[in-house]
């Protein structure tokens, strides 16, 4: 598994999901574009599109990393400043 920075290109409602969630398309730079899901939390689709996030990339798929903060709910893990999509996280 590798940690890389990706950019959310689209966030659409995930039909048929048990809980409110989004189907994301994430640009991972040289790794290409991948799809994954994300619980909706307090985010609207337009707040997600264009944002950079830290992703765990494995053979089985991609996971957007989040923190579950007390009183704030789901919080995206993201770089402080924009970097090139696909940048490794150390």
VMD Tcl script that builds the backbone (N, CA, C; Angstrom):
set m [mol new atoms 270]
animate dup $m
set s [atomselect $m all]
$s set {name element resname resid chain x y z} {
  {N N UNK 1 A 0.845 -1.175 0.000}
  {CA C UNK 1 A 0.000 0.000 0.000}
  {C C UNK 1 A 0.892 1.241 0.000}
  {N N UNK 2 A 0.472 2.234 -0.769}
  {CA C UNK 2 A 1.193 3.498 -0.843}
  {C C UNK 2 A 0.237 4.637 -0.518}
  {N N UNK 3 A 0.772 5.690 0.079}
  {CA C UNK 3 A -0.007 6.900 0.333}
  {C C UNK 3 A 0.399 7.949 -0.687}
  {N N UNK 4 A -0.579 8.494 -1.393}
  {CA C UNK 4 A -0.323 9.516 -2.404}
  {C C UNK 4 A -1.390 10.596 -2.324}
  {N N UNK 5 A -1.066 11.756 -2.878}
  {CA C UNK 5 A -2.025 12.849 -2.955}
  {C C UNK 5 A -2.812 12.707 -4.246}
  {N N UNK 6 A -4.120 12.812 -4.143}
  {CA C UNK 6 A -4.989 12.766 -5.306}
  {C C UNK 6 A -5.919 13.964 -5.312}
  {N N UNK 7 A -6.527 14.219 -6.448}
  {CA C UNK 7 A -7.483 15.323 -6.581}
  {C C UNK 7 A -8.850 14.743 -6.941}
  {N N UNK 8 A -9.870 15.135 -6.186}
  {CA C UNK 8 A -11.226 14.665 -6.452}
  {C C UNK 8 A -11.756 15.392 -7.689}
  {N N UNK 9 A -12.028 14.630 -8.735}
  {CA C UNK 9 A -12.533 15.209 -9.983}
  {C C UNK 9 A -14.051 15.304 -9.982}
  {N N UNK 10 A -14.713 14.307 -9.398}
  {CA C UNK 10 A -16.178 14.338 -9.339}
  {C C UNK 10 A -16.643 13.615 -8.089}
  {N N UNK 11 A -17.783 14.061 -7.586}
  {CA C UNK 11 A -18.429 13.450 -6.418}
  {C C UNK 11 A -19.919 13.358 -6.728}
  {N N UNK 12 A -20.413 12.138 -6.887}
  {CA C UNK 12 A -21.812 11.913 -7.224}
  {C C UNK 12 A -22.472 11.070 -6.144}
  {N N UNK 13 A -23.753 11.283 -5.943}
  {CA C UNK 13 A -24.495 10.458 -4.994}
  {C C UNK 13 A -24.283 8.991 -5.351}
  {N N UNK 14 A -24.098 8.152 -4.326}
  {CA C UNK 14 A -23.875 6.726 -4.540}
  {C C UNK 14 A -25.218 6.005 -4.400}
  {N N UNK 15 A -25.845 5.680 -5.536}
  {CA C UNK 15 A -27.155 5.025 -5.485}
  {C C UNK 15 A -27.050 3.626 -4.875}
  {N N UNK 16 A -28.015 3.293 -4.048}
  {CA C UNK 16 A -28.057 1.953 -3.476}
  {C C UNK 16 A -27.197 1.756 -2.249}
  {N N UNK 17 A -26.478 2.773 -1.812}
  {CA C UNK 17 A -25.645 2.641 -0.616}
  {C C UNK 17 A -26.531 2.616 0.624}
  {N N UNK 18 A -26.101 1.900 1.664}
  {CA C UNK 18 A -26.870 1.810 2.906}
  {C C UNK 18 A -26.940 3.145 3.638}
  {N N UNK 19 A -25.858 3.896 3.603}
  {CA C UNK 19 A -25.801 5.206 4.265}
  {C C UNK 19 A -25.465 6.245 3.199}
  {N N UNK 20 A -25.798 7.507 3.431}
  {CA C UNK 20 A -25.468 8.535 2.442}
  {C C UNK 20 A -23.964 8.537 2.136}
  {N N UNK 21 A -23.641 8.413 0.867}
  {CA C UNK 21 A -22.229 8.401 0.459}
  {C C UNK 21 A -22.107 8.888 -0.973}
  {N N UNK 22 A -20.855 9.134 -1.353}
  {CA C UNK 22 A -20.548 9.618 -2.696}
  {C C UNK 22 A -19.674 8.612 -3.435}
  {N N UNK 23 A -19.845 8.555 -4.726}
  {CA C UNK 23 A -18.948 7.828 -5.608}
  {C C UNK 23 A -17.998 8.876 -6.170}
  {N N UNK 24 A -16.714 8.730 -5.846}
  {CA C UNK 24 A -15.704 9.717 -6.244}
  {C C UNK 24 A -14.867 9.204 -7.396}
  {N N UNK 25 A -14.461 10.115 -8.275}
  {CA C UNK 25 A -13.402 9.860 -9.245}
  {C C UNK 25 A -12.226 10.705 -8.795}
  {N N UNK 26 A -11.078 10.037 -8.566}
  {CA C UNK 26 A -9.894 10.706 -8.024}
  {C C UNK 26 A -8.754 10.587 -9.026}
  {N N UNK 27 A -8.081 11.720 -9.310}
  {CA C UNK 27 A -6.902 11.743 -10.185}
  {C C UNK 27 A -5.675 11.520 -9.313}
  {N N UNK 28 A -4.944 10.428 -9.577}
  {CA C UNK 28 A -3.754 10.086 -8.805}
  {C C UNK 28 A -2.479 10.352 -9.590}
  {N N UNK 29 A -2.513 11.287 -10.513}
  {CA C UNK 29 A -1.331 11.613 -11.308}
  {C C UNK 29 A -0.933 10.438 -12.177}
  {N N UNK 30 A 0.303 9.976 -12.057}
  {CA C UNK 30 A 0.829 8.876 -12.857}
  {C C UNK 30 A 0.119 7.547 -12.617}
  {N N UNK 31 A -0.586 7.426 -11.513}
  {CA C UNK 31 A -1.351 6.208 -11.200}
  {C C UNK 31 A -2.680 6.171 -11.947}
  {N N UNK 32 A -3.048 7.288 -12.595}
  {CA C UNK 32 A -4.296 7.353 -13.346}
  {C C UNK 32 A -5.473 7.778 -12.490}
  {N N UNK 33 A -6.650 7.607 -13.046}
  {CA C UNK 33 A -7.891 7.948 -12.354}
  {C C UNK 33 A -8.504 6.688 -11.781}
  {N N UNK 34 A -9.019 6.800 -10.555}
  {CA C UNK 34 A -9.641 5.649 -9.900}
  {C C UNK 34 A -10.946 6.082 -9.260}
  {N N UNK 35 A -11.844 5.131 -9.070}
  {CA C UNK 35 A -13.107 5.397 -8.390}
  {C C UNK 35 A -13.071 4.798 -6.999}
  {N N UNK 36 A -13.731 5.475 -6.071}
  {CA C UNK 36 A -13.854 5.004 -4.704}
  {C C UNK 36 A -15.110 5.611 -4.102}
  {N N UNK 37 A -15.460 5.177 -2.912}
  {CA C UNK 37 A -16.615 5.749 -2.224}
  {C C UNK 37 A -16.162 6.485 -0.976}
  {N N UNK 38 A -17.024 7.381 -0.506}
  {CA C UNK 38 A -16.740 8.176 0.683}
  {C C UNK 38 A -18.057 8.469 1.386}
  {N N UNK 39 A -18.145 8.226 2.705}
  {CA C UNK 39 A -19.348 8.631 3.418}
  {C C UNK 39 A -19.578 10.127 3.226}
  {N N UNK 40 A -20.828 10.526 3.085}
  {CA C UNK 40 A -21.137 11.928 2.792}
  {C C UNK 40 A -20.699 12.866 3.904}
  {N N UNK 41 A -20.857 12.471 5.155}
  {CA C UNK 41 A -20.488 13.358 6.256}
  {C C UNK 41 A -21.171 14.709 6.105}
  {N N UNK 42 A -20.460 15.769 6.401}
  {CA C UNK 42 A -21.007 17.126 6.296}
  {C C UNK 42 A -20.660 17.787 4.971}
  {N N UNK 43 A -20.089 17.024 4.030}
  {CA C UNK 43 A -19.647 17.590 2.758}
  {C C UNK 43 A -20.733 17.505 1.691}
  {N N UNK 44 A -20.858 18.570 0.913}
  {CA C UNK 44 A -21.691 18.562 -0.288}
  {C C UNK 44 A -20.772 18.240 -1.467}
  {N N UNK 45 A -21.302 17.669 -2.550}
  {CA C UNK 45 A -20.443 17.314 -3.686}
  {C C UNK 45 A -19.582 18.471 -4.183}
  {N N UNK 46 A -20.140 19.669 -4.237}
  {CA C UNK 46 A -19.375 20.813 -4.750}
  {C C UNK 46 A -18.231 21.213 -3.813}
  {N N UNK 47 A -18.284 20.817 -2.549}
  {CA C UNK 47 A -17.184 21.086 -1.622}
  {C C UNK 47 A -16.039 20.098 -1.817}
  {N N UNK 48 A -16.321 18.967 -2.405}
  {CA C UNK 48 A -15.306 17.936 -2.610}
  {C C UNK 48 A -14.589 18.076 -3.943}
  {N N UNK 49 A -15.323 18.432 -4.981}
  {CA C UNK 49 A -14.739 18.481 -6.327}
  {C C UNK 49 A -13.624 19.511 -6.400}
  {N N UNK 50 A -12.465 19.072 -6.897}
  {CA C UNK 50 A -11.299 19.936 -7.038}
  {C C UNK 50 A -10.360 19.913 -5.842}
  {N N UNK 51 A -10.771 19.287 -4.738}
  {CA C UNK 51 A -9.933 19.244 -3.532}
  {C C UNK 51 A -8.885 18.156 -3.635}
  {N N UNK 52 A -7.713 18.452 -3.066}
  {CA C UNK 52 A -6.697 17.422 -2.945}
  {C C UNK 52 A -6.874 16.708 -1.617}
  {N N UNK 53 A -6.634 15.394 -1.642}
  {CA C UNK 53 A -6.775 14.551 -0.460}
  {C C UNK 53 A -5.655 13.521 -0.449}
  {N N UNK 54 A -5.394 12.956 0.717}
  {CA C UNK 54 A -4.432 11.870 0.834}
  {C C UNK 54 A -5.188 10.558 0.644}
  {N N UNK 55 A -4.635 9.693 -0.216}
  {CA C UNK 55 A -5.279 8.424 -0.550}
  {C C UNK 55 A -4.345 7.262 -0.257}
  {N N UNK 56 A -4.914 6.170 0.221}
  {CA C UNK 56 A -4.190 4.911 0.358}
  {C C UNK 56 A -4.489 4.105 -0.904}
  {N N UNK 57 A -3.444 3.779 -1.655}
  {CA C UNK 57 A -3.598 3.064 -2.921}
  {C C UNK 57 A -3.073 1.638 -2.744}
  {N N UNK 58 A -3.938 0.675 -3.025}
  {CA C UNK 58 A -3.570 -0.734 -2.942}
  {C C UNK 58 A -4.104 -1.428 -4.184}
  {N N UNK 59 A -3.693 -2.660 -4.376}
  {CA C UNK 59 A -4.157 -3.426 -5.524}
  {C C UNK 59 A -5.684 -3.527 -5.538}
  {N N UNK 60 A -6.283 -3.616 -4.344}
  {CA C UNK 60 A -7.731 -3.797 -4.235}
  {C C UNK 60 A -8.506 -2.517 -4.515}
  {N N UNK 61 A -7.859 -1.372 -4.441}
  {CA C UNK 61 A -8.565 -0.123 -4.682}
  {C C UNK 61 A -7.923 1.061 -3.997}
  {N N UNK 62 A -8.692 2.131 -3.902}
  {CA C UNK 62 A -8.219 3.393 -3.339}
  {C C UNK 62 A -9.140 3.781 -2.190}
  {N N UNK 63 A -8.548 4.295 -1.115}
  {CA C UNK 63 A -9.316 4.801 0.012}
  {C C UNK 63 A -8.883 6.239 0.275}
  {N N UNK 64 A -9.856 7.138 0.349}
  {CA C UNK 64 A -9.577 8.520 0.731}
  {C C UNK 64 A -9.490 8.535 2.256}
  {N N UNK 65 A -8.370 9.049 2.785}
  {CA C UNK 65 A -8.178 9.044 4.230}
  {C C UNK 65 A -8.973 10.158 4.897}
  {N N UNK 66 A -9.583 9.802 6.020}
  {CA C UNK 66 A -10.370 10.749 6.801}
  {C C UNK 66 A -10.061 10.566 8.277}
  {N N UNK 67 A -10.392 11.571 9.054}
  {CA C UNK 67 A -10.341 11.481 10.507}
  {C C UNK 67 A -11.771 11.656 11.004}
  {N N UNK 68 A -12.107 10.960 12.052}
  {CA C UNK 68 A -13.437 11.097 12.655}
  {C C UNK 68 A -13.269 11.922 13.923}
  {N N UNK 69 A -13.472 13.222 13.791}
  {CA C UNK 69 A -13.254 14.156 14.891}
  {C C UNK 69 A -14.519 14.306 15.729}
  {N N UNK 70 A -14.354 14.298 17.037}
  {CA C UNK 70 A -15.498 14.504 17.930}
  {C C UNK 70 A -16.097 15.872 17.676}
  {N N UNK 71 A -17.376 15.907 17.514}
  {CA C UNK 71 A -18.070 17.166 17.322}
  {C C UNK 71 A -17.981 17.739 15.916}
  {N N UNK 72 A -17.083 17.207 15.099}
  {CA C UNK 72 A -16.937 17.705 13.727}
  {C C UNK 72 A -17.292 16.646 12.702}
  {N N UNK 73 A -17.337 15.408 13.121}
  {CA C UNK 73 A -17.648 14.327 12.193}
  {C C UNK 73 A -16.469 13.987 11.302}
  {N N UNK 74 A -16.767 13.668 10.067}
  {CA C UNK 74 A -15.776 13.246 9.086}
  {C C UNK 74 A -14.957 14.436 8.589}
  {N N UNK 75 A -13.618 14.333 8.656}
  {CA C UNK 75 A -12.722 15.393 8.194}
  {C C UNK 75 A -11.725 14.774 7.218}
  {N N UNK 76 A -11.572 15.364 6.044}
  {CA C UNK 76 A -10.631 14.854 5.042}
  {C C UNK 76 A -9.189 15.116 5.466}
  {N N UNK 77 A -8.304 14.151 5.179}
  {CA C UNK 77 A -6.873 14.333 5.383}
  {C C UNK 77 A -6.321 14.879 4.071}
  {N N UNK 78 A -5.663 16.041 4.134}
  {CA C UNK 78 A -5.231 16.724 2.905}
  {C C UNK 78 A -3.905 17.436 3.139}
  {N N UNK 79 A -3.133 17.665 2.052}
  {CA C UNK 79 A -1.903 18.439 2.203}
  {C C UNK 79 A -2.227 19.895 2.532}
  {N N UNK 80 A -1.298 20.540 3.204}
  {CA C UNK 80 A -1.469 21.941 3.593}
  {C C UNK 80 A -1.539 22.862 2.380}
  {N N UNK 81 A -0.733 22.553 1.355}
  {CA C UNK 81 A -0.717 23.336 0.109}
  {C C UNK 81 A -0.883 22.381 -1.054}
  {N N UNK 82 A -1.284 22.928 -2.214}
  {CA C UNK 82 A -1.398 22.108 -3.419}
  {C C UNK 82 A -0.032 21.549 -3.811}
  {N N UNK 83 A -0.031 20.286 -4.189}
  {CA C UNK 83 A 1.154 19.617 -4.728}
  {C C UNK 83 A 0.715 18.901 -5.988}
  {N N UNK 84 A 1.654 18.344 -6.715}
  {CA C UNK 84 A 1.324 17.613 -7.932}
  {C C UNK 84 A 0.528 16.356 -7.572}
  {N N UNK 85 A -0.556 16.106 -8.308}
  {CA C UNK 85 A -1.340 14.901 -8.078}
  {C C UNK 85 A -0.444 13.696 -8.272}
  {N N UNK 86 A -0.561 12.717 -7.359}
  {CA C UNK 86 A 0.276 11.531 -7.400}
  {C C UNK 86 A 1.517 11.649 -6.524}
  {N N UNK 87 A 1.726 12.810 -5.880}
  {CA C UNK 87 A 2.888 12.998 -5.005}
  {C C UNK 87 A 2.827 12.001 -3.851}
  {N N UNK 88 A 3.918 11.265 -3.613}
  {CA C UNK 88 A 3.937 10.314 -2.492}
  {C C UNK 88 A 3.892 11.054 -1.157}
  {N N UNK 89 A 3.263 10.421 -0.180}
  {CA C UNK 89 A 3.213 10.941 1.187}
  {C C UNK 89 A 4.137 10.085 2.021}
  {N N UNK 90 A 5.040 10.732 2.724}
  {CA C UNK 90 A 6.016 9.992 3.555}
  {C C UNK 90 A 5.674 10.108 5.014}
}
mol reanalyze $m
mol bondsrecalc $m
mol representation Tube
mol addrep $m
